[in-house]
Amino acid sequence: QYASAAKTLEAMITFWPAEKDYWGQLSRIYFNLENHDRALAVQALAWRKGLLDRQSELLYLSSLYSHSSVPYKAAEVLQMGIESGVVESSQHHWTIVAESWYAAEEMENSLFAWEQAGSLAAEGGIDLRRAYILVDLERWQEAGEALDRALGKDGLDESEAAEAYLLRGLTRFELGQFDD
């Protein structure tokens, strides 16, 4: 009886607006009712009111923004959560931030997040993804450094390693390092 529960929670929020659990419950009920816009609106309002202070709440809000094709806000919320210490600074979370910034076409922010994810990764795939962006931006020196870092780690399959070596050769050429 999600529709009835939604009406009840709306009334409860009117009387107790500082009770953050009601906001989260209402948002999830709207999501279950497939009213994603309302689910996002309720959770975003709770965030603006300063009621969200748990990792799960910020991850949920970020995913709602992503689901609603608002990658800028998805990245912003999650990055703020990581930087404030509410959300764990992990390779996985920084990767979500990086992909969201990339989807929002915020390349500098995306590169920063890829750098953070790469510094936490034991495998080179993250650094290779960062290198692709740097090559597209023709930032050859940084691309070469990212490729060196990717190739210095484990985890690249044969195809990825071949692409990394090819790109590293391209960066060396563009930098005039022909002997390399």
C-alpha positions in Angstrom: 0.0 0.0 0.0 2.7 2.4 -1.1 0.3 5.2 -2.2 -1.3 5.3 1.3 2.1 5.2 3.0 3.2 8.1 0.8 0.3 10.2 1.9 0.9 9.3 5.6 4.6 10.2 5.3 3.8 13.5 3.6 1.6 14.4 6.6 4.3 13.2 9.1 6.9 15.3 7.4 4.6 18.3 7.7 4.5 17.8 11.5 8.0 16.6 12.0 10.2 18.1 9.2 13.5 17.4 11.1 12.8 13.7 11.3 15.2 12.6 8.5 14.0 8.9 8.4 10.6 10.1 7.2 12.3 11.8 4.2 14.2 8.7 3.2 11.2 6.5 3.6 9.1 8.8 1.5 11.7 9.0 -1.2 12.0 5.2 -1.3 8.2 4.8 -1.5 8.1 7.2 -4.4 10.9 5.2 -6.1 8.9 2.0 -5.6 5.9 3.7 -7.1 8.1 4.5 -10.1 7.7 8.2 -9.5 11.5 8.8 -9.7 11.2 12.6 -10.1 9.4 12.8 -6.7 11.8 10.4 -5.1 14.7 12.6 -6.2 12.9 15.8 -5.2 12.3 14.5 -1.7 15.8 13.2 -1.2 17.4 16.4 -2.6 15.3 18.5 -0.3 16.4 16.5 2.7 20.0 17.0 1.5 19.5 20.8 1.2 18.0 20.8 4.7 21.2 19.2 6.0 19.5 16.0 7.0 21.6 13.5 5.1 24.7 12.4 7.1 25.1 8.8 6.3 27.0 7.2 3.4 24.0 5.2 2.2 21.9 8.3 2.0 24.4 10.2 -0.1 25.0 7.2 -2.4 21.2 6.9 -2.8 20.9 10.6 -3.7 23.8 10.4 -6.1 22.2 7.3 -7.8 18.9 9.1 -8.1 20.5 12.0 -9.8 22.3 9.6 -12.2 19.0 7.7 -12.8 17.4 11.1 -13.7 20.2 12.0 -16.1 21.6 14.7 -13.9 25.3 13.6 -13.8 26.6 16.9 -12.6 24.7 16.8 -9.4 25.4 13.1 -9.0 29.1 13.7 -9.1 28.9 16.9 -6.9 26.9 15.1 -4.1 29.2 12.1 -4.0 32.4 14.0 -4.2 31.3 16.4 -1.4 30.4 13.3 0.6 33.8 11.8 0.1 35.7 15.0 0.8 33.6 15.6 4.0 34.4 12.1 5.2 30.8 10.9 5.2 31.4 8.6 2.2 34.4 6.3 2.3 37.2 7.4 0.0 37.5 4.2 -2.1 38.4 3.3 -5.7 34.8 2.4 -6.3 33.3 5.6 -5.1 35.9 7.8 -6.9 35.2 5.8 -10.1 31.5 6.7 -9.8 32.4 10.3 -9.3 34.8 10.3 -12.3 32.2 8.7 -14.6 29.5 11.1 -13.5 31.8 14.1 -14.1 32.7 12.6 -17.5 29.0 12.2 -18.3 28.5 15.8 -17.4 31.4 16.8 -19.7 33.4 18.3 -16.8 36.7 16.9 -17.9 38.9 18.6 -15.3 36.7 17.3 -12.5 36.6 13.9 -14.1 40.4 13.8 -14.4 40.8 14.7 -10.7 38.4 11.9 -9.7 40.2 9.4 -12.0 43.4 10.5 -10.3 42.0 9.8 -6.9 40.6 6.4 -8.0 43.9 5.5 -9.6 45.8 6.3 -6.5 43.7 3.8 -4.6 43.7 1.1 -7.3 46.1 -1.8 -7.3 45.4 -2.5 -11.0 46.2 -0.3 -14.0 42.8 -0.1 -15.6 41.8 3.2 -13.9 45.0 4.9 -14.9 44.5 3.7 -18.5 41.0 5.2 -18.6 42.5 8.5 -17.3 45.2 8.3 -20.0 42.5 8.0 -22.7 41.0 11.3 -21.6 44.4 13.0 -21.4 45.2 11.8 -24.9 41.9 13.2 -26.2 42.8 16.5 -24.6 46.3 16.3 -26.1 47.9 16.6 -22.8 50.8 14.4 -23.8 53.1 14.7 -20.7 50.3 13.8 -18.3 49.0 11.1 -20.5 52.5 9.5 -20.6 52.7 9.6 -16.9 49.2 8.0 -16.5 50.2 5.3 -19.0 53.5 4.6 -17.2 51.5 4.3 -14.0 49.0 1.9 -15.6 51.7 -0.3 -17.1 53.5 -0.3 -13.7 50.6 -2.0 -12.1 49.0 -5.4 -12.5 45.6 -6.1 -13.9 45.8 -5.1 -17.5 44.8 -7.9 -19.9 46.8 -8.4 -23.1 44.6 -6.1 -25.2 44.7 -3.3 -22.6 48.4 -3.6 -22.2 48.8 -3.4 -26.0 46.6 -0.3 -26.2 48.6 1.3 -23.3 51.9 0.6 -25.1 50.6 2.0 -28.3 49.3 5.1 -26.6 52.6 5.5 -24.7 54.4 5.4 -28.1 52.1 8.1 -29.4 52.7 10.3 -26.4 56.5 9.9 -26.7 56.2 10.8 -30.4 54.1 13.9 -29.7 56.6 15.0 -27.0 59.5 14.6 -29.5 61.0 11.7 -27.5 61.8 9.7 -30.6 64.4 7.5 -29.0 61.8 6.3 -26.4 
